Amino acid sequence: MTTDLNIPGSQATPAIQSDWQAGRLAMQGDSYPENSYELFDQVIGWVEHFLDQESRPLALELELVYLNTSSVKAMMDIFDLLEEAHLGGREIGVTWRYDARNERIAELAEEFREDCSFPFAITPARVGA
């Protein structure tokens, strides 16, 4: 028995939803919380627990717009967990949708992808979608 995350977004924090049954974790919005560890500890804990308890695939769906330095560090920790699971034979996938007018976030996603060997799609979101 596990608890899914359903963290509403704010001006400074992304909305975060997890679906244990579907093997899915989604984050949307800006991420520059005052205490990123407080926010992301829950997310990292959920990912660790899922990877420990399940053998099913895990999909990460991102629509992050802006990340501050500590949010980038937390995302690196999450991607490290996913990479380790992938190297251990787990099916992992990341889809990062971004606003085509925001090239900086596409570049950031590209930097993350360079360190990952699992499928990592970076796709422009439909404007106005």
Secondary structure, DSSP 4 states (H G I P E B T S, - for coil): --PPPEE---SSS-EEEEETTTTEEEEEEEE--S-HHHHHHHHHHHHHHHHHH--S-EEEEEEEEEE-HHHHHHHHHHHHHHHHHHHTT--EEEEEEEETT-HHHHHHHHHHHHT--S-EEEEEEPTT-
